[in-house]
Every structure is written in C-alpha cells, then in structure tokens.
Amino acid sequence: MESPTPSPTSSHQSPLARRVRRWPDQLFFAIILAFAILVVAVAFAIVGILAYNSQQSFRVFGWQFFISSNWSPNGQVFGALPFIVGTLLTSAIALLIAVPLSLGTAIFITTQAPRILRTPLGTAVELLAAVPSVIYGFWGVYVVHPFMRATVEPVLHEYLGFTGLFGPPGGSGDVLTASVILAVMIVPTISAVSRDTMAAVPAAQTEAALSLGATDWETTRVATIPFARSGIIGGIILGLGRAIGETMAVTMTIGNVDRVPDSLLGPGQTIASLIANELLSNTGPLQISAILECGLVLLLISLMVNVVARLLVWRATRGVGGRVV
C-alpha cells in the first residue's frame, strides 16, 4: 500500500515555508494593532492639547475657576460655574423627558406593534437621529419656543412658580426649551439601543411568563426589562453623552447668558454653547485659555459619565448570591 502524500501543512514543512504562510496573519495583526494605538493616541492627544493650552487660565484662577460665577471678558475674569450648571441641568432635564418616551417607544415596537409595522416604525424613529442639529435648532427657535412661551411656560409659572424653578417666562431662549430639544434629539439613540436589546430577549423567557398567566405589562416588567437592563442603561448613557456635548441646537435655544440660570424658564449657557459663541470672538490669550479649560471640563464630565455607565452596566449584569440584581 502506498503511503499517503504529506500535506503542505504537515510538520515536514521547512521553517521558511511556515514563516511565509504566517505573514498574512502577522500583517493583519500589525495593521489592527496600529489602528488601536492610533485611536488611543488621538484620545490622549486631545486631552493633552486641552490641558496644555488651559495652563494659563489655571495658573491665574486656580480651582476658583470651577466655582466662580463671574465671566467677564472685559475685566479678564473668568469662572466656569454657570456653564457647568447649565450643561448638567439641561442634560438632566432632557434625560427625564427622553427616557420614558424612549422606553415606551421601544417596548411598543418590540412587544405590542403588529409585525408589519415594527420595521417602518423603527426606521421612522431612527431617522430622527439623522436630522442635523441645526435643523433642530431652527425648529426650536421658530416652533417650540414660541409655543412653550405662549402656552406651557405661563401655566408652569402660574401654578409652580412658588417652587422657584419656574420664574417669569421671557427672552429669546430658556433652559427648558433647550432641554426639550435635547430630549427629542436623544430619543432615537436610547430607543434604538433599548429596542435592539429587548428584541434579543429569548422567546422562551417571555413565553414562560405568559404561560404562567402574566399580563403583557407583567411580562414586560419581569421578563423583558430585567433581561435587557444592561442594554437599556447603556442606551441611556449614550443619550446622556450626546446631550452633554450637543452644541448647535442648544446654542440657538438656550438664550446664551453668562450666568447661573435663575429658573428653568430663564436663559442660560452650556459649556458647548460657550465654546461655539466665544472661541472665535475672544479678547485675548487668557480668554482662549479659559475657554479651552471649559472644554477640558466638558471632556472630564463626559469621561465621568462613561465611567458611571460602566459601573451601572457591571452592577446590572453581575450576579450576587446566585441571583441577578
């Protein structure tokens, strides 16, 4: 009987032949490693450039920069507190409005809508994410703000003005209008991620709940949402990240006043809108340095949001004592 012919991949190959066969894998590894290093290097470069160019502001104002409310280009005195407050306030209100809308939309499309409508509805919601932010800004200026100033804001001021949150409406923009625009802008992000996560819930899990007599609401509450919890949290944090960094739409609707908002119906300013308004119309190197320090603060806020998101997702998916909590 003839012995089998050794295959080219057998151990009888010469070292040179083995090296020649391995070079595509080595090239592929080198290319993707270079891409990964490049992305990390860009991130560090952005932080380094902002930190380096904000040194002058930090030397002059120190930690007082973060707690001072005085932003006076003519007096060369700069404090970032109004913009930090404006950024966090508009983002928080937008999240409060957007999360129920997004989850309700995702649950309806995933569990309640007829199958023939699920894809068109999902596509329609996702199209909102493709609308340029400047279009949202125009919509806010010419539609949302006049409507709210004529109808919603007077009612809020009349019945809830005693809380101090809703002062007299007025001006060309306010915090509440900017927050509503932000909410509409982040709904597609949260809804799309939540919907994809809910669609990945095993059918056996929901069928088991229904077979035990659970209603649609109970099935969603005990079977769908717990399984999709980590994805929902991730979608919410992605939406929050967009709200924190949104520039054009907020700049057009928030009023752009360099002070801490005295109410939700008054004007304000975010870090992103400050940069858009003043970076090219500055009074000198110190103001440029202060603006870039504000940019560094915005970057750090976004970083903290992502760290918190990681912790929440880890907490949501971690089993404690054999039970997912």
C-alpha positions in Angstrom: 0.0 0.0 0.0 1.3 3.4 -1.0 2.0 5.8 1.9 -0.1 9.0 1.8 1.5 12.1 0.3 2.4 14.6 3.1 0.1 17.6 3.0 1.6 21.1 2.6 0.6 21.9 6.2 2.3 18.9 7.7 5.1 19.2 10.2 7.6 18.4 7.4 7.4 22.0 6.1 10.6 24.0 6.3 10.8 26.9 8.7 10.9 29.3 5.8 7.7 27.8 4.3 6.0 28.2 7.7 7.0 31.8 8.0 5.8 32.5 4.5 2.4 31.0 5.4 2.2 33.1 8.6 3.0 36.5 7.1 -0.7 37.4 6.2 -1.7 36.9 9.8 1.2 38.9 11.1 0.4 41.7 8.7 -3.2 41.7 9.7 -2.2 41.8 13.4 0.2 44.7 12.8 -2.5 46.7 10.9 -5.2 46.3 13.5 -2.7 47.0 16.3 -1.7 50.2 14.6 -5.3 51.3 14.3 -6.0 50.6 18.0 -2.8 52.5 19.0 -3.8 55.4 16.8 -7.3 55.7 18.4 -5.8 55.7 21.9 -3.1 58.2 20.8 -5.7 60.6 19.4 -7.7 60.5 22.6 -4.6 61.2 24.7 -3.6 63.9 22.3 -6.9 65.7 22.6 -6.7 65.6 26.4 -3.0 66.8 26.3 -3.7 69.7 23.9 -6.6 70.9 26.0 -4.6 70.6 29.3 -1.5 72.3 27.9 -3.4 75.2 26.4 -5.5 75.8 29.5 -2.5 76.2 31.8 -2.6 80.0 31.7 -6.2 80.0 32.9 -5.5 77.5 35.7 -2.4 79.5 36.9 -4.4 82.7 37.1 -7.6 81.4 38.6 -6.7 78.1 40.1 -9.6 76.0 41.5 -11.6 79.2 41.9 -12.3 78.8 38.1 -14.7 75.9 38.8 -16.8 77.7 41.5 -16.8 81.3 40.3 -19.9 82.7 38.5 -18.2 85.7 37.1 -17.4 85.5 33.4 -16.3 89.0 32.3 -14.1 89.2 29.1 -13.8 92.9 29.5 -12.4 92.5 33.1 -10.4 89.4 32.1 -12.1 87.5 34.9 -13.4 84.0 34.1 -15.4 81.4 36.0 -17.0 78.3 34.6 -19.7 77.6 37.2 -22.7 79.0 35.1 -21.7 76.8 32.2 -21.2 73.6 34.3 -24.6 74.1 35.9 -26.2 74.8 32.5 -24.7 71.7 31.0 -25.7 69.4 33.8 -29.2 71.0 34.2 -30.2 70.8 30.5 -28.8 67.2 30.2 -30.6 66.0 33.3 -34.0 67.5 32.3 -33.6 66.1 28.8 -32.9 62.7 30.2 -36.0 62.9 32.5 -38.1 63.7 29.4 -36.5 61.3 26.9 -36.2 58.1 29.0 -39.9 57.4 29.4 -40.6 58.3 25.7 -37.7 56.1 24.5 -38.6 53.1 26.7 -42.3 53.4 25.8 -41.4 53.6 22.1 -39.0 50.6 22.3 -41.5 48.5 24.3 -44.3 49.2 21.9 -42.3 48.5 18.8 -40.8 45.3 20.3 -43.8 43.7 22.0 -47.0 45.4 21.0 -46.9 46.7 17.4 -48.0 44.4 14.6 -45.1 42.7 12.9 -45.8 44.5 9.7 -45.4 47.9 11.4 -42.3 47.2 13.5 -39.7 47.8 10.8 -41.3 51.0 9.5 -41.8 52.4 13.0 -38.2 51.6 14.0 -36.9 53.2 10.8 -39.0 56.3 11.4 -37.6 56.7 14.9 -34.1 56.2 13.8 -34.5 58.8 11.1 -34.7 61.4 13.9 -31.1 60.7 14.6 -30.1 61.7 11.1 -31.6 65.2 11.3 -28.8 67.8 11.6 -28.7 69.6 14.9 -29.0 73.0 13.3 -32.4 71.9 11.9 -33.5 71.0 15.5 -32.2 74.4 16.5 -34.3 76.2 13.8 -37.3 74.1 14.9 -36.7 75.1 18.5 -36.4 78.8 17.7 -39.4 79.1 15.4 -41.8 76.4 16.6 -41.0 75.0 20.1 -40.0 78.2 21.9 -42.9 80.4 20.7 -45.4 77.5 21.5 -43.9 77.0 25.0 -43.7 80.7 25.8 -47.4 81.2 24.8 -48.9 78.1 26.4 -46.7 75.8 28.6 -44.5 78.3 30.4 -47.2 80.7 31.6 -49.0 77.7 33.2 -45.8 76.4 34.8 -45.1 79.9 36.2 -48.6 80.4 37.5 -49.0 77.1 39.3 -45.5 76.1 40.1 -43.7 79.5 40.3 -43.7 79.2 44.1 -41.1 76.5 43.9 -38.6 78.9 42.4 -38.0 76.6 39.5 -40.3 78.4 37.1 -39.8 82.2 37.1 -41.4 84.7 34.7 -41.0 83.4 31.1 -39.4 85.7 28.6 -36.3 86.3 26.4 -35.3 84.7 23.2 -34.5 81.3 24.8 -34.5 79.4 28.0 -33.2 76.3 29.7 -36.5 74.4 29.5 -36.8 74.9 25.7 -33.2 73.8 25.2 -33.9 70.7 27.4 -37.0 69.8 25.3 -35.0 70.0 22.1 -32.2 67.9 23.6 -34.8 65.3 24.7 -36.1 64.9 21.2 -32.6 64.6 19.9 -31.6 61.8 22.2 -34.8 59.7 21.9 -33.7 57.9 18.8 -30.4 56.8 20.5 -32.0 55.5 23.6 -34.9 53.9 21.8 -32.8 52.1 19.2 -30.4 50.6 21.7 -33.2 49.6 24.0 -35.2 48.1 21.2 -32.3 46.0 19.9 -31.7 44.7 23.4 -35.3 43.9 24.0 -35.5 42.1 20.7 -32.7 39.9 21.8 -34.7 38.6 24.8 -35.2 34.8 24.3 -38.7 34.0 23.2 -38.8 31.2 25.8 -38.4 33.7 28.6 -41.5 35.7 27.6 -43.5 32.7 26.7 -42.8 31.2 30.1 -44.2 34.3 31.8 -47.2 34.4 29.6 -47.9 30.7 30.2 -48.0 31.4 34.0 -50.8 33.9 33.4 -48.8 37.1 33.3 -50.3 40.1 31.5 -48.4 41.9 28.8 -47.3 44.5 31.4 -46.2 41.9 33.8 -44.3 40.0 31.1 -42.5 43.2 30.1 -41.7 44.1 33.7 -40.5 40.7 35.0 -39.1 39.0 31.8 -38.2 41.6 29.1 -36.8 44.6 31.0 -34.6 42.7 33.5 -33.0 40.7 30.7 -32.4 43.9 28.6 -31.4 46.0 31.6 -27.7 46.4 30.8 -28.5 47.5 27.2 -31.1 50.0 28.3 -28.7 51.5 30.8 -26.1 51.7 28.0 -28.5 53.4 25.7 -29.5 55.9 28.3 -25.8 56.8 29.0 -25.2 57.2 25.2 -28.1 59.6 25.0 -26.8 61.5 28.0 -23.4 61.7 26.4 -24.9 63.3 23.3 -27.0 65.7 25.4 -23.9 66.8 27.3 -21.9 67.6 24.1 -24.7 68.9 21.9 -23.8 72.4 20.6 -25.7 74.0 17.8 -29.3 73.3 18.8 -28.6 74.3 22.4 -26.8 77.5 21.3 -29.8 78.5 19.3 -32.4 77.9 22.0 -30.9 78.4 25.5 -30.5 82.2 25.4 -26.7 82.4 25.9 -26.4 84.4 29.0 -23.2 84.1 31.1 -24.8 83.5 34.5 -26.2 80.6 36.5 -29.9 80.2 35.4 -32.2 81.7 38.0 -35.1 79.4 36.8 -35.9 76.8 34.2 -37.7 79.5 32.2 -34.8 81.8 32.2 -31.8 81.9 29.8 -28.5 80.1 30.5 -25.5 78.8 28.8 -23.7 75.4 28.5 -20.1 74.7 28.0 -20.6 73.6 24.4 -22.6 76.8 23.6 -20.0 78.9 25.3 -17.2 77.5 23.1 -19.3 78.0 20.0 -20.1 81.6 20.9 -16.8 82.9 22.1 -13.9 80.9 20.8 -13.6 83.0 17.6 -14.7 86.3 19.2 -12.3 86.3 22.2 -10.5 89.2 23.8 -7.1 87.6 24.1 -4.9 84.6 25.2 -6.4 84.4 28.7 -9.9 84.1 27.4 -8.8 81.5 24.9 -7.1 79.6 27.7 -10.3 79.8 29.9 -12.5 78.6 27.0 -10.2 75.6 26.4 -10.2 74.9 30.2 -14.0 74.7 29.9 -13.5 72.3 27.0 -11.3 70.2 29.3 -14.1 70.3 32.0 -16.6 69.1 29.4 -14.3 66.2 28.4 -13.9 65.2 32.0 -17.7 65.3 32.6 -18.1 63.0 29.6 -15.4 60.7 30.9 -17.2 60.5 34.3 -20.5 59.8 32.6 -18.9 56.9 30.8 -17.2 55.5 34.0 -20.6 55.7 35.8 -22.1 53.9 32.8 -19.6 51.1 33.0 -20.2 50.7 36.7 -24.0 50.7 36.2 -23.8 48.1 33.5 -21.5 45.9 35.6 -23.8 46.3 38.5 -26.8 45.4 36.4 -25.3 42.3 34.9 -23.4 41.0 38.0 -24.8 38.0 39.8 -24.9 38.4 43.6 -25.5 35.3 45.6 -26.6 33.4 42.5 -29.2 36.0 41.7 -29.0 38.7 39.0 -29.7 42.1 40.6 
